[in-house]
Amino acid sequence: MKKRVLLIIRDASGGMLNHLKDLVEGLDLEAFQVEVAGPVQVLCSCNFGCPQHLIPITDGIHPLNEVRLLIRLSSLIRGGEYDLIHFHGYKAAFLGYIATRICGKHNLVATAHNLWPFTGKAPFQRLLGALSGYSLRRCDRLIAVSEAVRKDLINYARVAQDRVITIYNGIRFNQLEAYSAPVDELFSGPDLLIVGTVARLIPAKGISDLLKAAQIVSIENPQVRFLIVGDGPFFQDFLEERDALGLTDKVIFAGHRKDVPYILSLIHLFVLPSHSEGLPLTVLEAMASGKAVLATEVGGIPEVITHGKTGFLVPPHEPKELAKGIIGLLSDNELLIKLGETGRYRVMNSFSVGRMIEETEKLYNFVLK
């Protein structure tokens, strides 16, 4: 008999959303009947191909709205007869745990996709951290997408070591074949060197650092162009910063694109200057596409990239170091090729969606015993 599984997610984009879609599409349909609950943006952006339920879990704290969410979520869980409930994101886990207690449901799994966000000393931050940690400790098992995230759950959320396991994100290699499209759709000019990134446009992704680095690089090598793909609430702010730095003709903000494989085929070097990461799928995708990667040494990134072997690492919040790395790598084409080859080998052997699905199903079956 199939086990009914409800996946609950907060408002999300990028890696968390792609992870959820891979999970829904990959789980064994003979063993599991899957349903998804989340905000309208999530449900509309992906064709999950399974029953979906509108539960608008958003960022921020809005007490009256949270009460309404709990009522809707409790009603869904009470009527769903689910065998297992899997939360994605800290807020989804907190609200979902309360709803399951109201309904008396068990068999709870939560995936932490990011480093612990409640490290501030402000009373409100500490309260949020305490409440989130409480709900996570009462799940049957936790999944961390990297060892860095796992350590945060143990150290900050005080989760017992034997209750949290690391299951690395995975990618679908057959979806990374480059699309055919005219190169001058985005760039024109001979002998250009293109540095690219794909990220949600928020401060934590280090976009300001990349723009400052781009200014330094452009002085050193006028043939370098920067391509920033992604959308987010700070899109306009970063455009204004680009223009203020005199980089209007050097940096292109391409917005949200569905043809990431084509974007990766254009670039010579992939850069991710994040200040905090769990395990970014964009880095895995770039490496799987055979592109050299320069990224900041944060979160789970060093678990994928060995500096000088499968990519290059620089400290976060350091635009000068970022620029130095970009200039050095672009000046050595043989090194770019070598890093692309070794990086691709690393990802192909350790970070597949199939492996992620297999390990998740194994955990489900353990919890359901």
Residue frames relative to the residue before (quaternion, step in Angstrom):
aa qw qx qy qz dx dy dz
M 1.0000 0.0000 0.0000 0.0000 0.00 0.00 0.00
K 0.4882 -0.6806 0.4620 0.2916 3.58 -0.88 0.94
K 0.3468 -0.7055 0.5798 0.2144 3.54 -1.18 0.70
R 0.3513 -0.7440 0.5357 0.1899 3.55 -0.88 1.02
V 0.0607 -0.8063 0.5877 -0.0278 3.56 -0.70 1.15
L 0.1386 -0.7720 0.6167 0.0676 3.56 -0.91 0.98
L 0.1698 -0.7693 0.6118 0.0708 3.56 -0.80 1.09
I 0.0894 -0.8016 0.5910 0.0115 3.59 -0.69 1.11
I 0.0035 -0.8149 0.5768 -0.0574 3.58 -0.75 1.09
R 0.4304 -0.6558 0.5539 0.2792 3.54 -1.18 0.61
D 0.6944 -0.3980 0.3539 0.4839 3.56 -1.31 -0.07
A 0.1319 0.8119 -0.5457 0.1602 3.58 -0.58 1.11
S 0.0562 -0.7521 0.6532 0.0671 3.51 -1.35 0.32
G 0.7528 0.4168 -0.2549 0.4411 3.56 -1.27 -0.02
G 0.8859 -0.0544 0.0345 0.4595 3.52 -1.05 -0.89
M 0.6714 0.4969 -0.3129 0.4521 3.60 0.85 -0.91
L 0.6671 0.4997 -0.3002 0.4639 3.57 0.95 -0.87
N 0.6570 0.4961 -0.3102 0.4754 3.60 0.94 -0.84
H 0.6114 0.5513 -0.3365 0.4572 3.56 1.07 -0.77
L 0.6705 0.4987 -0.2983 0.4613 3.58 0.89 -0.94
K 0.6493 0.5169 -0.3186 0.4580 3.57 0.96 -0.86
D 0.6435 0.5116 -0.3195 0.4714 3.59 0.97 -0.82
L 0.6449 0.5258 -0.3213 0.4521 3.57 1.00 -0.82
V 0.6626 0.5013 -0.3082 0.4633 3.60 0.89 -0.93
E 0.7145 0.4620 -0.2604 0.4563 3.58 0.86 -0.94
G 0.7449 0.4622 -0.2218 0.4270 3.56 1.09 -0.69
L 0.5542 0.6280 -0.4061 0.3656 3.60 1.10 -0.53
D 0.5734 -0.6194 0.4282 0.3229 3.54 -1.08 0.82
L 0.3359 -0.7793 0.5000 0.1728 3.58 -0.47 1.22
E 0.5988 0.5530 -0.3624 0.4520 3.57 1.24 -0.32
A 0.7448 0.3969 -0.2040 0.4962 3.57 1.19 -0.56
F 0.8157 0.2017 -0.0666 0.5380 3.58 1.06 -0.75
Q 0.1841 -0.7266 0.6511 0.1192 3.53 -1.16 0.77
V 0.1376 -0.8562 0.4979 0.0085 3.54 -0.28 1.33
E 0.0289 -0.7567 0.6527 0.0242 3.55 -1.18 0.73
V 0.2526 -0.7724 0.5704 0.1192 3.58 -1.17 0.65
A 0.0661 -0.7703 0.6333 0.0336 3.55 -1.07 0.84
G 0.3158 0.7459 -0.5373 0.2348 3.56 -0.84 0.98
P 0.7164 -0.4352 0.3193 0.4421 3.58 -1.30 -0.09
V 0.6757 -0.5188 0.3441 0.3947 3.54 -1.25 0.46
Q 0.6131 0.5622 -0.3604 0.4221 3.62 1.04 -0.72
V 0.6617 0.4959 -0.2970 0.4775 3.56 1.02 -0.82
L 0.6959 0.4889 -0.2855 0.4419 3.56 0.81 -0.99
C 0.6995 0.4699 -0.2733 0.4640 3.60 1.04 -0.74
S 0.6729 0.5244 -0.3051 0.4233 3.60 1.08 -0.63
C 0.7704 0.2558 -0.1505 0.5643 3.58 1.21 -0.38
N 0.2994 -0.7105 0.6054 0.1976 3.52 -1.10 0.75
F 0.1653 -0.8490 0.4959 0.0773 3.54 0.18 1.31
G 0.3171 -0.7796 0.4918 0.2233 3.57 1.12 -0.53
C 0.6796 0.3859 -0.2962 0.5490 3.58 1.16 0.63
P 0.6831 -0.4594 0.3363 0.4574 3.63 -1.19 0.19
Q 0.1028 -0.8035 0.5860 0.0195 3.58 -0.94 0.94
H 0.1477 -0.7906 0.5925 0.0453 3.56 -1.10 0.77
L 0.3890 -0.7372 0.5114 0.2090 3.56 -0.83 1.04
I 0.1489 0.7383 -0.6379 0.1609 3.55 -0.56 1.28
P 0.1870 -0.8617 0.4614 0.0977 3.62 0.07 1.26
I 0.0351 0.7977 -0.5955 0.0885 3.57 0.32 1.30
T 0.0144 -0.8220 0.5670 -0.0514 3.58 -0.51 1.21
D 0.6404 -0.4966 0.4056 0.4229 3.55 -1.34 0.11
G 0.7186 0.4407 -0.3171 0.4345 3.54 -1.26 0.34
I 0.3840 -0.6999 0.5565 0.2303 3.53 -1.35 0.23
H 0.0755 0.7700 -0.6245 0.1070 3.55 -0.70 1.17
P 0.3598 -0.8091 0.4089 0.2205 3.60 0.15 1.31
L 0.6858 0.4733 -0.3063 0.4603 3.61 0.79 -0.93
N 0.6514 0.5116 -0.3107 0.4663 3.56 1.00 -0.83
E 0.6444 0.5258 -0.3319 0.4451 3.60 0.99 -0.81
V 0.6129 0.5377 -0.3480 0.4627 3.59 1.07 -0.70
R 0.6501 0.5063 -0.3168 0.4698 3.58 0.95 -0.87
L 0.6390 0.5299 -0.3244 0.4536 3.57 0.99 -0.84
L 0.6517 0.5201 -0.3187 0.4509 3.57 0.94 -0.88
I 0.6354 0.5222 -0.3306 0.4629 3.58 0.99 -0.78
R 0.6843 0.4785 -0.2862 0.4699 3.60 0.88 -0.95
L 0.6770 0.4979 -0.2916 0.4569 3.56 0.92 -0.93
S 0.6418 0.5168 -0.3217 0.4664 3.59 0.99 -0.80
S 0.6426 0.5200 -0.3216 0.4618 3.57 1.00 -0.81
L 0.6452 0.5181 -0.3153 0.4646 3.57 0.97 -0.85
I 0.6973 0.4771 -0.2798 0.4559 3.58 0.80 -1.02
R 0.6493 0.5314 -0.3214 0.4390 3.58 0.97 -0.87
G 0.7532 0.4018 -0.2199 0.4721 3.57 0.96 -0.81
G 0.6285 0.6149 -0.3179 0.3547 3.57 1.22 -0.37
E 0.2194 -0.7980 0.5269 0.1934 3.59 1.20 -0.47
Y 0.1997 0.8086 -0.5234 0.1799 3.55 0.88 0.98
D 0.4057 -0.7068 0.5301 0.2341 3.54 -1.11 0.77
L 0.7956 0.0387 0.0067 0.6045 3.58 1.13 -0.64
I 0.1340 -0.7765 0.6120 0.0672 3.56 -1.06 0.80
H 0.1246 -0.8109 0.5718 -0.0031 3.55 -0.76 1.15
F 0.1923 -0.8008 0.5626 0.0719 3.57 -0.56 1.23
H 0.1353 -0.7725 0.6156 0.0775 3.58 -1.15 0.71
G 0.7797 0.2159 -0.2116 0.5484 3.55 -0.48 1.24
Y 0.6116 -0.6101 0.3700 0.3418 3.55 -1.12 0.74
K 0.6832 0.4770 -0.3138 0.4553 3.61 0.87 -0.81
A 0.6205 0.5289 -0.3435 0.4662 3.59 1.01 -0.74
A 0.6493 0.5177 -0.3181 0.4574 3.58 1.02 -0.79
F 0.6622 0.5128 -0.3144 0.4469 3.59 0.94 -0.85
L 0.7059 0.4402 -0.2641 0.4880 3.59 0.79 -1.02
G 0.6524 0.5303 -0.3128 0.4419 3.56 0.98 -0.85
Y 0.6355 0.5260 -0.3389 0.4524 3.58 1.00 -0.79
I 0.6495 0.5088 -0.3280 0.4601 3.60 0.88 -0.88
A 0.6583 0.5145 -0.3118 0.4523 3.58 0.92 -0.89
T 0.6675 0.4923 -0.3130 0.4628 3.60 0.96 -0.79
R 0.6182 0.5249 -0.3556 0.4646 3.60 1.10 -0.60
I 0.6140 0.5430 -0.3427 0.4591 3.57 1.05 -0.76
C 0.7514 0.3932 -0.1962 0.4923 3.57 0.99 -0.88
G 0.4370 -0.7173 0.4479 0.3063 3.59 1.22 -0.22
K 0.4118 0.7148 -0.4688 0.3158 3.58 1.15 0.60
H 0.1958 -0.7664 0.6033 0.1018 3.54 -1.22 0.65
N 0.6767 0.4845 -0.3736 0.4096 3.57 -1.32 -0.36
L 0.2522 0.7868 -0.5052 0.2493 3.53 0.57 1.29
V 0.0460 -0.7661 0.6411 -0.0045 3.55 -1.01 0.97
A 0.0514 -0.7872 0.6135 0.0368 3.58 -1.05 0.72
T 0.2146 -0.7519 0.6086 0.1347 3.56 -1.09 0.77
A 0.2116 -0.7423 0.6259 0.1115 3.56 -0.92 1.02
H 0.1906 -0.8230 0.5310 0.0670 3.57 -0.48 1.22
N 0.7790 0.2731 -0.1288 0.5496 3.58 1.23 -0.40
L 0.6313 -0.4986 0.4225 0.4176 3.51 -1.32 0.25
W 0.6605 -0.5225 0.3648 0.3969 3.57 -1.25 0.50
P 0.2575 -0.8271 0.4822 0.1306 3.62 -0.50 1.14
F 0.6740 0.5260 -0.2859 0.4328 3.60 1.25 -0.25
T 0.2799 0.7996 -0.4872 0.2120 3.58 0.83 0.98
G 0.4855 0.6779 -0.4284 0.3482 3.59 1.26 -0.07
K 0.4836 -0.6832 0.4788 0.2649 3.56 -1.26 0.47
A 0.4508 0.6852 -0.4593 0.3411 3.59 1.25 -0.11
P 0.6072 -0.6031 0.3709 0.3606 3.62 -0.96 0.82
F 0.6624 0.5089 -0.3205 0.4468 3.59 0.92 -0.84
Q 0.6330 0.5222 -0.3244 0.4705 3.59 1.03 -0.81
R 0.6614 0.5059 -0.3054 0.4618 3.56 0.94 -0.86
L 0.6312 0.5257 -0.3296 0.4655 3.58 1.05 -0.73
L 0.6523 0.5054 -0.3136 0.4698 3.59 0.92 -0.90
G 0.6481 0.5233 -0.3117 0.4571 3.56 1.00 -0.84
A 0.6578 0.5120 -0.3086 0.4582 3.57 0.96 -0.85
L 0.6741 0.4888 -0.2970 0.4674 3.58 0.92 -0.91
S 0.6609 0.5002 -0.3091 0.4663 3.58 0.95 -0.87
G 0.6523 0.5156 -0.3133 0.4588 3.58 0.95 -0.85
Y 0.6180 0.5537 -0.3350 0.4464 3.57 1.02 -0.83
S 0.6968 0.4665 -0.2848 0.4646 3.59 0.84 -0.94
L 0.6555 0.5167 -0.3220 0.4468 3.59 0.97 -0.78
R 0.6539 0.5263 -0.3193 0.4399 3.60 0.98 -0.80
R 0.7033 0.4550 -0.2673 0.4763 3.58 1.20 -0.41
C 0.4697 0.6098 -0.4693 0.4328 3.55 1.25 0.30
D 0.5751 -0.6078 0.4165 0.3555 3.57 -1.12 0.61
R 0.7809 -0.0831 0.0586 0.6163 3.56 1.07 -0.78
L 0.2336 -0.7487 0.6057 0.1343 3.53 -1.24 0.61
I 0.2218 -0.7374 0.6238 0.1340 3.53 -1.20 0.70
A 0.1222 -0.7532 0.6425 0.0705 3.56 -0.96 0.92
V 0.4158 -0.7342 0.4765 0.2470 3.60 -0.89 0.88
S 0.7804 0.0924 -0.1037 0.6097 3.60 1.28 0.02
E 0.6333 -0.5203 0.3993 0.4109 3.58 -1.24 0.28
A 0.5978 0.5645 -0.3603 0.4405 3.58 1.09 -0.65
V 0.6595 0.4852 -0.2993 0.4900 3.58 0.98 -0.84
R 0.6245 0.5449 -0.3336 0.4492 3.58 1.01 -0.81
K 0.6591 0.5047 -0.3096 0.4637 3.59 0.92 -0.87
D 0.6248 0.5327 -0.3388 0.4595 3.58 1.05 -0.74
L 0.6529 0.5150 -0.3172 0.4559 3.59 0.95 -0.86
I 0.6686 0.4880 -0.2967 0.4762 3.57 1.02 -0.76
N 0.7446 0.4407 -0.2281 0.4465 3.57 0.83 -1.00
Y 0.7840 0.3377 -0.1656 0.4938 3.59 0.93 -0.91
A 0.7474 0.3664 -0.2164 0.5102 3.58 0.91 -0.89
R 0.3409 -0.7823 0.4539 0.2564 3.57 1.37 -0.14
V 0.2655 0.7519 -0.5401 0.2691 3.53 1.00 0.94
A 0.5140 -0.6431 0.4689 0.3199 3.58 -0.95 0.85
Q 0.5863 -0.6306 0.3822 0.3354 3.57 -0.93 0.92
D 0.7106 0.4710 -0.2760 0.4440 3.59 0.96 -0.81
R 0.6491 0.5188 -0.3262 0.4506 3.61 1.25 -0.01
V 0.7302 0.3476 -0.2294 0.5416 3.59 1.25 -0.04
I 0.0659 -0.7951 0.6029 0.0085 3.55 -0.87 1.00
T 0.4137 -0.6870 0.5388 0.2582 3.54 -1.24 0.48
I 0.0369 0.7435 -0.6667 0.0360 3.53 -0.90 1.03
Y 0.3279 -0.7859 0.4928 0.1788 3.55 -0.32 1.24
N 0.5628 -0.5630 0.4853 0.3617 3.53 -1.20 0.59
G 0.1473 -0.7850 0.5938 0.0968 3.55 -1.20 0.50
I 0.2590 -0.7576 0.5775 0.1592 3.56 -1.24 0.33
R 0.4352 -0.6614 0.5479 0.2701 3.54 -1.32 0.46
F 0.3353 -0.7923 0.4760 0.1823 3.56 -0.30 1.24
N 0.6486 0.5389 -0.3310 0.4235 3.59 1.06 -0.68
Q 0.6442 0.5130 -0.3312 0.4606 3.61 1.24 -0.18
L 0.6285 0.5696 -0.3233 0.4195 3.58 1.29 -0.03
E 0.3753 0.6944 -0.5172 0.3308 3.56 1.19 0.46
A 0.4947 -0.7022 0.4270 0.2826 3.56 -0.74 1.07
Y 0.4230 -0.6697 0.5496 0.2654 3.53 -1.06 0.80
S 0.3853 -0.6794 0.5577 0.2809 3.58 -1.17 0.46
A 0.2226 0.7473 -0.5916 0.2050 3.56 -0.71 1.11
P 0.5862 -0.5984 0.3978 0.3743 3.61 -1.04 0.60
V 0.4936 -0.6818 0.4566 0.2881 3.55 -0.81 1.03
D 0.6975 0.4885 -0.2980 0.4313 3.60 0.91 -0.80
E 0.3663 0.6987 -0.5177 0.3312 3.58 1.24 0.31
L 0.7891 0.2502 -0.1285 0.5461 3.57 1.07 -0.73
F 0.8134 0.1068 -0.0206 0.5715 3.57 1.01 -0.79
S 0.0104 -0.7659 0.6417 0.0404 3.52 -1.21 0.53
G 0.5497 0.5887 -0.4568 0.3777 3.54 -1.06 0.71
P 0.4945 -0.6842 0.4537 0.2854 3.58 -1.02 0.75
D 0.8717 0.1633 -0.0960 0.4519 3.53 -1.29 0.55
L 0.3118 0.7474 -0.5312 0.2492 3.58 1.00 0.69
L 0.2300 -0.7211 0.6358 0.1513 3.53 -1.21 0.66
I 0.1507 -0.8343 0.5292 0.0334 3.56 -0.60 1.16
V 0.1400 -0.7541 0.6399 0.0471 3.53 -0.87 1.11
G 0.0371 -0.8438 0.5347 -0.0253 3.57 -0.69 1.05
T 0.0278 -0.7620 0.6440 0.0620 3.51 -1.32 0.37
V 0.1703 -0.7392 0.6411 0.1170 3.54 -1.28 0.49
A 0.2592 0.7764 -0.5212 0.2415 3.57 -0.45 1.18
R 0.5239 -0.5630 0.5212 0.3700 3.53 -1.31 0.32
L 0.3980 -0.7542 0.4751 0.2172 3.56 -0.81 0.99
I 0.3324 0.6732 -0.5723 0.3299 3.49 0.10 1.48
P 0.6734 -0.5282 0.3211 0.4054 3.63 -1.11 0.52
A 0.6355 0.5722 -0.3373 0.3936 3.61 0.99 -0.80
K 0.6341 0.5317 -0.3357 0.4501 3.60 1.20 -0.34
G 0.4895 -0.7175 0.4035 0.2878 3.59 1.25 0.11
I 0.2631 0.7976 -0.5108 0.1838 3.60 1.14 0.47
S 0.6224 0.5343 -0.3436 0.4573 3.61 1.02 -0.73
D 0.6258 0.5265 -0.3315 0.4704 3.58 1.03 -0.75
L 0.6533 0.5135 -0.3140 0.4593 3.57 0.99 -0.85
L 0.6468 0.5149 -0.3226 0.4610 3.60 0.98 -0.78
K 0.6494 0.4977 -0.3169 0.4798 3.59 0.97 -0.79
A 0.6418 0.5060 -0.3176 0.4808 3.57 1.04 -0.78
A 0.6228 0.5513 -0.3365 0.4416 3.59 1.02 -0.81
Q 0.6205 0.5416 -0.3419 0.4525 3.58 1.03 -0.72
I 0.6597 0.4950 -0.2969 0.4813 3.58 0.98 -0.85
V 0.6707 0.5073 -0.2969 0.4523 3.57 0.88 -0.99
S 0.6552 0.5398 -0.3157 0.4239 3.60 0.93 -0.87
I 0.6206 0.5190 -0.3396 0.4797 3.57 1.12 -0.59
E 0.6882 0.4816 -0.2696 0.4710 3.55 1.00 -0.90
N 0.8069 0.0202 0.0332 0.5894 3.60 0.97 -0.86
P 0.2652 -0.8139 0.4985 0.1368 3.62 -0.12 1.27
Q 0.6140 0.5768 -0.3492 0.4103 3.63 1.22 -0.29
V 0.5689 0.6001 -0.3847 0.4101 3.59 1.26 -0.09
R 0.0798 -0.7667 0.6361 0.0345 3.54 -1.06 0.89
F 0.2679 -0.7643 0.5715 0.1322 3.56 -1.18 0.64
L 0.1215 -0.7882 0.6029 0.0208 3.54 -0.90 1.03
I 0.0545 -0.8027 0.5936 -0.0210 3.57 -0.55 1.20
V 0.0944 -0.8139 0.5733 -0.0105 3.54 -0.51 1.26
G 0.5764 0.5726 -0.4395 0.3830 3.55 -0.88 0.94
D 0.2666 -0.7407 0.5960 0.1583 3.51 -1.30 0.31
G 0.1930 0.7872 -0.5728 0.1225 3.55 -1.25 0.21
P 0.7165 -0.4947 0.2936 0.3947 3.56 -1.27 0.25
F 0.7162 0.4268 -0.2518 0.4914 3.62 1.21 -0.35
F 0.2353 0.8087 -0.5078 0.1810 3.57 1.26 0.38
Q 0.7158 0.4537 -0.2627 0.4613 3.59 0.70 -1.07
D 0.6190 0.5503 -0.3451 0.4416 3.59 1.02 -0.74
F 0.6895 0.4697 -0.2849 0.4721 3.57 0.93 -0.88
L 0.5898 0.5488 -0.3659 0.4660 3.60 1.10 -0.58
E 0.6724 0.4898 -0.2942 0.4705 3.57 0.92 -0.89
E 0.6359 0.5159 -0.3283 0.4708 3.58 1.03 -0.73
R 0.6150 0.5460 -0.3358 0.4593 3.58 1.01 -0.82
D 0.6962 0.4737 -0.2772 0.4627 3.57 0.81 -1.00
A 0.6419 0.5278 -0.3245 0.4518 3.59 1.03 -0.77
L 0.6845 0.4616 -0.2739 0.4933 3.58 1.16 -0.59
G 0.4994 -0.6820 0.4122 0.3399 3.58 1.26 0.03
L 0.5128 0.6748 -0.3848 0.3655 3.57 1.16 0.58
T 0.2488 0.8189 -0.4934 0.1550 3.59 1.22 0.35
D 0.7558 0.3588 -0.2017 0.5093 3.59 0.99 -0.81
K 0.6548 0.5135 -0.3087 0.4607 3.58 1.29 0.04
V 0.7777 0.2706 -0.1208 0.5544 3.59 1.11 -0.68
I 0.1182 -0.7817 0.6104 0.0483 3.56 -0.84 1.03
F 0.1855 -0.7255 0.6520 0.1189 3.55 -0.96 0.95
A 0.1937 -0.8405 0.5018 0.0653 3.56 -0.31 1.29
G 0.4505 -0.6924 0.4592 0.3267 3.60 1.23 -0.11
H 0.7269 -0.3757 0.3104 0.4839 3.55 -1.26 -0.36
R 0.0227 -0.7905 0.6118 -0.0134 3.57 -0.90 0.95
K 0.3368 -0.7365 0.5524 0.1977 3.55 -1.09 0.77
D 0.6756 0.4921 -0.2803 0.4720 3.57 1.29 -0.28
V 0.0167 0.8469 -0.5299 0.0414 3.58 0.82 1.03
P 0.6101 0.5393 -0.3817 0.4373 3.67 0.93 -0.63
Y 0.6394 0.5053 -0.3240 0.4804 3.60 1.02 -0.74
I 0.6257 0.5339 -0.3327 0.4612 3.58 0.97 -0.85
L 0.6739 0.4926 -0.2990 0.4624 3.58 0.90 -0.91
S 0.6250 0.5423 -0.3471 0.4413 3.60 1.08 -0.61
L 0.6382 0.5558 -0.3235 0.4233 3.59 1.17 -0.53
I 0.7364 0.4937 -0.2443 0.3928 3.52 0.90 -0.97
H 0.4051 -0.6857 0.5514 0.2482 3.51 -1.34 0.41
L 0.7929 0.0824 -0.0111 0.6037 3.57 1.15 -0.67
F 0.2242 -0.7584 0.5981 0.1303 3.57 -0.93 0.95
V 0.0930 -0.8029 0.5888 0.0076 3.56 -0.88 1.00
L 0.0008 0.7660 -0.6427 -0.0148 3.56 -1.04 0.80
P 0.1034 -0.8553 0.5073 0.0211 3.61 -0.19 1.28
S 0.1831 0.8520 -0.4795 0.1037 3.59 1.17 0.55
H 0.4197 -0.6722 0.5530 0.2573 3.52 -1.32 0.50
S 0.7887 0.0373 0.0015 0.6137 3.58 1.20 -0.53
E 0.0905 0.7877 -0.6032 0.0867 3.58 -0.99 0.87
G 0.4007 -0.6455 0.5819 0.2902 3.53 -1.28 0.46
L 0.6561 -0.3546 0.2743 0.6071 3.54 0.48 -1.31
P 0.2318 -0.8425 0.4687 0.1297 3.61 0.05 1.28
L 0.4322 -0.7044 0.5072 0.2443 3.55 -0.80 1.06
T 0.6025 0.5831 -0.3725 0.3978 3.60 1.04 -0.67
V 0.6238 0.5201 -0.3377 0.4758 3.59 1.07 -0.68
L 0.6484 0.5134 -0.3167 0.4644 3.58 0.95 -0.86
E 0.6647 0.5093 -0.3022 0.4554 3.58 0.96 -0.89
A 0.6519 0.5078 -0.3175 0.4652 3.58 0.96 -0.81
M 0.6643 0.4944 -0.3046 0.4707 3.58 0.93 -0.86
A 0.6557 0.5110 -0.3110 0.4606 3.59 0.98 -0.84
S 0.6623 0.4906 -0.2942 0.4838 3.58 1.21 -0.51
G 0.5436 -0.6552 0.3795 0.3622 3.56 1.28 0.10
K 0.4903 0.6558 -0.4347 0.3750 3.58 1.20 0.48
A 0.4793 -0.6283 0.5250 0.3160 3.55 -1.08 0.73
V 0.1727 -0.8021 0.5690 0.0558 3.57 -1.00 0.88
L 0.0951 -0.7402 0.6645 0.0396 3.52 -1.07 0.93
A 0.1042 0.8150 -0.5558 0.1268 3.59 -0.52 1.14
T 0.5566 -0.5944 0.4585 0.3559 3.52 -1.29 0.32
E 0.4876 -0.6775 0.4832 0.2641 3.53 -1.16 0.72
V 0.3831 0.7085 -0.4938 0.3279 3.56 0.44 1.27
G 0.8520 0.1767 -0.1138 0.4796 3.54 -1.29 0.48
G 0.8149 -0.2596 0.2067 0.4752 3.54 -0.97 -0.93
I 0.4009 0.7433 -0.4686 0.2593 3.61 1.22 -0.03
P 0.6818 0.4749 -0.3219 0.4538 3.67 0.85 -0.78
E 0.5755 0.5682 -0.3903 0.4400 3.61 1.22 -0.21
V 0.6910 0.4233 -0.2612 0.5245 3.56 1.27 -0.36
I 0.7854 0.2898 -0.1242 0.5326 3.55 0.91 -0.99
T 0.1564 -0.7321 0.6572 0.0876 3.54 -0.90 1.02
H 0.4696 -0.7257 0.4217 0.2738 3.55 -0.49 1.22
G 0.8277 0.2047 -0.1809 0.4901 3.53 -0.86 1.05
K 0.7203 0.4032 -0.2421 0.5100 3.59 1.28 -0.23
T 0.8143 0.1014 -0.0449 0.5698 3.58 0.74 -1.01
G 0.7891 -0.0757 0.0317 0.6087 3.56 1.28 0.25
F 0.4164 -0.6787 0.5300 0.2917 3.57 -1.26 -0.19
L 0.1910 -0.7788 0.5916 0.0835 3.56 -1.10 0.81
V 0.0498 -0.7655 0.6410 0.0254 3.55 -1.14 0.75
P 0.5744 -0.5862 0.4208 0.3865 3.62 -1.15 0.41
P 0.5187 -0.6315 0.4657 0.3395 3.62 -1.12 0.56
H 0.8021 0.3049 -0.2301 0.4590 3.55 -1.35 0.35
E 0.6327 0.5272 -0.3278 0.4628 3.62 1.18 0.41
P 0.1821 -0.8287 0.5198 0.0993 3.63 0.21 1.23
K 0.6354 0.5345 -0.3430 0.4393 3.60 1.01 -0.70
E 0.6576 0.4867 -0.3076 0.4858 3.58 1.00 -0.79
L 0.6139 0.5412 -0.3332 0.4682 3.55 1.09 -0.73
A 0.6665 0.4927 -0.2946 0.4757 3.58 0.93 -0.91
K 0.6285 0.5391 -0.3291 0.4540 3.57 0.99 -0.81
G 0.6656 0.5006 -0.2971 0.4671 3.57 0.97 -0.86
I 0.6453 0.5196 -0.3191 0.4602 3.58 0.96 -0.84
I 0.6679 0.5039 -0.2997 0.4584 3.58 0.86 -0.98
G 0.6764 0.5078 -0.2952 0.4443 3.56 0.89 -0.94
L 0.6963 0.4723 -0.2855 0.4589 3.58 0.86 -0.90
L 0.6746 0.4957 -0.3072 0.4525 3.60 0.93 -0.81
S 0.6546 0.5125 -0.3138 0.4588 3.59 1.19 -0.42
D 0.7321 0.3483 -0.2042 0.5486 3.59 1.29 -0.14
N 0.1987 -0.8310 0.5098 0.1008 3.56 0.13 1.30
E 0.6170 0.5489 -0.3508 0.4416 3.59 1.03 -0.71
L 0.6527 0.5022 -0.3112 0.4743 3.57 1.01 -0.79
L 0.6073 0.5473 -0.3518 0.4560 3.60 1.02 -0.75
I 0.6715 0.4942 -0.2952 0.4667 3.58 0.90 -0.94
K 0.6658 0.5125 -0.3052 0.4483 3.58 0.91 -0.92
L 0.6639 0.4922 -0.3060 0.4726 3.58 0.90 -0.87
G 0.6265 0.5387 -0.3325 0.4548 3.57 1.05 -0.75
E 0.6775 0.4947 -0.2904 0.4604 3.58 0.95 -0.87
T 0.7030 0.4526 -0.2773 0.4733 3.59 0.83 -0.95
G 0.6269 0.5334 -0.3353 0.4583 3.57 1.07 -0.67
R 0.6413 0.5200 -0.3177 0.4663 3.56 0.98 -0.85
Y 0.6437 0.5207 -0.3188 0.4613 3.59 0.94 -0.87
R 0.6430 0.5378 -0.3157 0.4446 3.58 0.96 -0.90
V 0.7145 0.4491 -0.2629 0.4677 3.59 0.80 -0.98
M 0.6408 0.5444 -0.3307 0.4284 3.58 0.92 -0.87
N 0.7369 0.4389 -0.2274 0.4611 3.58 1.04 -0.76
S 0.8192 0.2916 -0.1220 0.4785 3.60 1.11 -0.47
F 0.7933 0.3205 -0.1377 0.4990 3.60 1.14 -0.42
S 0.2609 0.7682 -0.5394 0.2257 3.57 0.66 1.10
V 0.5876 -0.5594 0.4516 0.3713 3.56 -1.23 0.51
G 0.6093 0.5773 -0.3496 0.4163 3.58 1.01 -0.78
R 0.6586 0.4929 -0.3031 0.4811 3.57 0.97 -0.85
M 0.6449 0.5268 -0.3212 0.4510 3.59 0.95 -0.87
I 0.6602 0.5022 -0.3018 0.4700 3.58 0.95 -0.90
E 0.6548 0.5305 -0.3130 0.4380 3.59 0.87 -0.95
E 0.6959 0.4649 -0.2789 0.4711 3.59 0.89 -0.90
T 0.6293 0.5209 -0.3373 0.4679 3.60 1.08 -0.66
E 0.6453 0.5079 -0.3201 0.4724 3.60 0.95 -0.83
K 0.6223 0.5385 -0.3359 0.4581 3.57 1.02 -0.77
L 0.6604 0.4927 -0.3039 0.4783 3.58 0.99 -0.82
Y 0.6090 0.5487 -0.3473 0.4554 3.60 0.98 -0.82
N 0.6925 0.4883 -0.2838 0.4489 3.56 0.80 -1.00
F 0.6104 0.5433 -0.3409 0.4647 3.58 1.12 -0.68
V 0.6875 0.4833 -0.2785 0.4651 3.58 0.88 -0.98
L 0.7009 0.4904 -0.2610 0.4473 3.57 1.05 -0.79
K 0.4481 0.7053 -0.4585 0.3027 3.60 1.20 -0.14
